[in-house]
Structures are given as C-alpha cells and as structure tokens.
Amino acid sequence: MKREGSVRRSRYEEDRKRRRIVKIPVKHESDPVNNLPENLEKARDLLREALGSEWVSDDPAITCGYARDQSFTPAIYPHIVALPASTEEVAEIFRIANRCKVDVMPYGTGVSTVGATIPLYGGIICDLRRMDQILEIDGRRMQARIQPGVTYVMLQAEAQRRDLRLTNPSTSATAGVISNHTMCNINTMSCKYGFGMDNILEFVMVLPTGEILEAGPRACGMQAAHVPGPGPDLSSYFRYSMGTMGIVTEMTVRLYPEPRFLHQLYPAYDEDHLDDIIEALYRIARDNMALELAHLQNTFYGIFIGDDNKETERLVKAMPRNNIMAFFGGSTKEEAVLKAELSRRVVAEVSPKFDFIDAEIMYDLAGNKVKLDRWTKYFRETVRVQRVRGSFYIGALIDRLDNFLGTEQAMRVITTDQVGTNDEVLRPDDASAYFQPYHMGRMAYLEFDLYSNQADKDDLLRVLFGYLRASFGGMGRGALFAAGAACMIMGMPMLDMALPMMMPTFMPYLDTVIALKKETDPNNICNRRWDYESGEMKKLALF
Ligand SMILES: Cc1cc2nc3c(=O)[nH]c(=O)nc-3n(C[C@H](O)[C@H](O)[C@H](O)COP(=O)(O)OP(=O)(O)OC[C@H]3O[C@@H](n4cnc5c(N)ncnc54)[C@H](O)[C@@H]3O)c2cc1C
C-alpha cells in the first residue's frame, strides 16, 4: 500500500513534468561582499525603525511578489521589501543600505519585460507605490508634478478632466509614469511630441549616497516650464539609467491638449515592400498634422487584439498586411477630417498601391468579437494592453526611417531563420514589427516583438538567439538600442569583446558612465549589475 506522502509527491512530480517547469525558483546565491546575512538582519531592523515596521518585510510571502517580472528571467527573491513614503525616507533607505552594505533595487510597478527590477543578488526592493501623489497639475502651462507611485491611468484621468493628456505608451495602464519616462516611454505620439523622456522638465532624485539632487529650472528658482539653465543642465542625468544612478522621487512632465475631435485614416498596403510605407510615414510626420502615427503589421493587430491564438490567426488573415495608423485631432470635426484628407493626398502621391479603408470596413474586418474602435481608444487614451499578457522579447531600435528599410528586412530574415517553426507558437513570420516616426520623422523607432512558448526551453533559446542576432544586426547597421542599454549591459560576457568592434564610439561613452556610477554609488548598491573590481557581470538578468 502506498503511503499518502508518496502519492502526493508523485502527483507533484507529474504536475511538474506536465507543466514542464524547467527550474524551481531559487531564492538567491550568497554574495561575498554585499548582502551578508548578519548585515541584512541589521538593515531590516534599522529600516523598520526608520519607516515603521509595517512598511518593511522579509516575509517570503511578500518578497516572492518581487522575484519576477514579465521577462523570462528566473525568479530571484529580494531579502527585504521596503515601502518609503517620502524623499527623506528614500534617502534614509540608502543611508542604511550603505552602512550595512546591502543592495537597493528601485521598483516602480515591475512590468518591465527585461528583468529590470529583478534583484540579482537580493537585497532591498525599494517599492515606491506609497508615493502616489499628483502634486500639481498646471493646466495653463500644461505640466504635472508627480511622485513615482503615480500610474498612467491615474495621471491620464486627471489630465483628461482638464482637457489635457500625456504621452502614453501602449503598456499597461498601471505602469509608473516616472519609471517609464526615465526608461524612454515609446509612444505613438512620438512623431509630434517625442518620447516621454523628452518631456521631462525637472526632477528630484535621491543619489545612492543618500544625497538629494534637484535638477531643472525650479532648482534654480525659475518655473518648471522655463528653459533649462543657467547651466550646466543636469535635467537629463538619470534618463536611461534604469535605477542604477539613484531613485527619482518627484518629476514634472509635460502634458498636451486633448483635441475635442479625432479622425482616423487607415492607409493599407498589401505588399511587404516597406519603402512606400516608410516614405508615407516620413511625409505625414514631417507635415506634423498627425497626432499619433505608426506602422502596424497585420501580425501586430492580431497579437494585440486577438484574445487567443485562434483569434489572432483570424485577425492576421483578415487585416491588410501593412497598415498606417494615423490619428488627427481638431477643435472641430471638420478640422480633424481636413487634416486627415490632406495626409491622405500625401500618401496617395507616394504610391497608387495604397488603399484607404473606411473605418466601418476596418471594423468589419476586425469582426464582431473585436471592437476595433474600443481597441484604438485603449491604444491612444487609456493605455491598456489587452492580449499581450505573456513574456516576450522586445527588440527596440532607433535610427533614420530610411535606414530601417534594410534593417527590418535583415531582422525578419534573422528571426525567421533562427526562430524556426513551432506549431505551438505564432509562426516565425509573425514576429511582429512596427515603425513609428520620431520628432517629425527626423528619426524613427522600430520594434519587433518575439513571442515564445515559455514552457519550451528550446523554443526560448531559439527566440533569444534570434532576438540577439536581430538586435545586434540592427546595431551593426547603425541603429541604437532604445532604452537604458549601457547601464544594463556593462560587463556582460561576450559583449565586452563584441561592442568595441560593433560600435567603437560607444566605449568612451561607457567609460564616462562607469566613472559617474563609481562616483555617485561608491559601494555599488544601487541596482548592482557589475563588479567594480573586475568590471564583470556575475549574474545575467537582462532578458
Ligand atoms: C505588454 C507590454 C507592453 C509594453 N509596451 C511598451 C511601450 O509601448 N512603450 C514603453 O515605453 N514601454 C513599454 N513596455 C515596457 C514597460 O511599460 C516599461 O518597462 C515600464 O516603464 C515599466 O514601468 P514600471 O513602473 O513597472 O517600472 P519598473 O519595471 O518597476 O522599473 C523599470 C526600471 O526603472 C527603475 N526604476 C523604477 N522606478 C524608478 C524611480 N523612481 N527612479 C529611478 N529608477 C526607477 C527600475 O529599477 C527598473 O530598472 C511594455 C511592457 C509590457 C509588459
């Protein structure tokens, strides 16, 4: 007769096999310098004294919630979670962390797709959600001063009450505005208003030493909307630093008028030659009438709107292969329609192969189940990603629009060759891609998203290597990665050798980043990624 315990165990094993769990989450590995057990206990007690014991926890039931994000990075638990309520408390966390030599990981809402908030060596997660005040909205100057716990949905709702809006990315409505603006904030209005990082007016930041840095016009006694100065201008200091240089506790960002009327134009192009699409995007962007502008492939519609793989397949087949998504705003309906009509003529001049699809027909193509108007509203207003729930690799590059023609083709070949086929996941040519012009078409953004079957290690590896080859291939053609790559890839094995060859101009820049980091974070506690002595990354957690 089998004992009950062994039955339970074998069920567990079976379940494990069935779900193909490849690795059971490890808490963390021991570290020779930082995060020593005796120091962690001391830090926890000091933090409890400083913040109040209810805001500091080392209970695994709490810490496990911070061990993963939306990336494929295996779970790593922090030792302690601390929730400060003010800039001064954040500074106190850093002071304690320095005294005890414990790492600190700034944490917004943790929806990063690259393991950005995974505490590689454990330590303290500094969760900023309690600091969730919109401190001021100045409707006349169209700007908002906020704390890091303010999410897109919170600020957008407040802004819309005043007929304003902010530059929303198509991420979750619950993502943090400050964390996303510092990372870049790729949004579909970037043709007109730039990325979020271009819309940061000023900030308050706690450096890893516990010192407080204020930058931007107000720090010099002027108004936030004033030009930066008198100089040197530090207001871009932390952009792209991904929490490695300190914690931003306050930021003023620009808002924009919300037009009363919107009109959408749907130019479609059924072939896969993107030169016409690129030229059309460039011309619309340069005219600067479109409020939002992007190129979306049928695969992107499928992945974003379809509720399951079947629905995605249907949408991919139903939608035109290449689409331009262009929204025009106006204070009257006529104004919005007129702008769209002028842009329609511009696109028609580029090539007679463009079809202009009526909104009703687009809604029909999407089918009854999918409310396309609701989806585009989500996309542009309420920042709510619908289906994109699993983990995926985001390839994100910045370059000239015309350069992207070759880059996109090369990427598609690379990802298709590398990814191979697998019936479980979307077909390799469904590695969805989209472009969008940036700054009136002076530059552009190219994203290609690769989805993988998370339970299939081979598939994961295929996708990862396809992603890396495609990204580095693009960078080799002159594109720049569109996020805080430098601070994340420092010391990464192999890249040390590859980068100087691929991008020689990158190395002096990296040296400056290293010098700044060492100066402002002498104990290497703030989002520690690489070792000061060896210059090497001991643990890899970026993808
Ligand atoms: C489905 C999906 C779609 C997405 N689409 C887009 C998109 O269209 N555009 C886009 O821009 N992004 C997109 N993203 C990426 C995601 O939105 C960003 O990673 C977002 O900024 C995460 O916000 P967060 O508050 O969760 O930041 P977190 O993940 O918590 O933090 C991100 C990084 O910032 C650091 N950090 C957090 N708060 C602070 C602070 N106050 N001071 C200093 N450093 C800090 C963290 O240490 C970490 O390195 C998408 C993500 C998903 C899952």
The ligand as an ORCA input file, in Angstrom:
! r2SCAN-3c Opt
* xyz 0 1
  C       2.836     44.253    -22.737
  C       3.820     45.337    -22.563
  C       3.869     46.356    -23.493
  C       4.783     47.381    -23.347
  N       4.776     48.416    -24.231
  C       5.571     49.489    -24.012
  C       5.503     50.642    -24.843
  O       4.752     50.697    -25.787
  N       6.324     51.672    -24.552
  C       7.181     51.656    -23.493
  O       7.865     52.655    -23.266
  N       7.267     50.591    -22.699
  C       6.503     49.508    -22.937
  N       6.586     48.415    -22.136
  C       7.619     48.386    -21.114
  C       7.078     48.836    -19.742
  O       5.986     49.604    -19.868
  C       8.096     49.644    -19.060
  O       9.042     48.728    -18.652
  C       7.512     50.443    -17.883
  O       8.243     51.611    -17.746
  C       7.579     49.739    -16.642
  O       7.085     50.598    -15.636
  P       7.199     50.174    -14.163
  O       6.616     51.245    -13.340
  O       6.644     48.825    -13.953
  O       8.794     50.151    -13.968
  P       9.643     49.020    -13.280
  O       9.600     47.790    -14.102
  O       9.241     48.922    -11.869
  O      11.088     49.682    -13.375
  C      11.746     49.856    -14.602
  C      13.205     50.300    -14.340
  O      13.216     51.608    -13.776
  C      13.824     51.598    -12.481
  N      13.005     52.488    -11.659
  C      11.708     52.310    -11.281
  N      11.280     53.372    -10.593
  C      12.316     54.239    -10.530
  C      12.492     55.529     -9.942
  N      11.511     56.162     -9.311
  N      13.698     56.117    -10.059
  C      14.722     55.510    -10.720
  N      14.610     54.305    -11.289
  C      13.420     53.684    -11.202
  C      13.811     50.163    -12.021
  O      14.897     49.870    -11.177
  C      13.938     49.412    -13.339
  O      15.280     49.335    -13.730
  C       5.685     47.366    -22.265
  C       5.633     46.344    -21.322
  C       4.704     45.332    -21.460
  C       4.662     44.262    -20.433
*
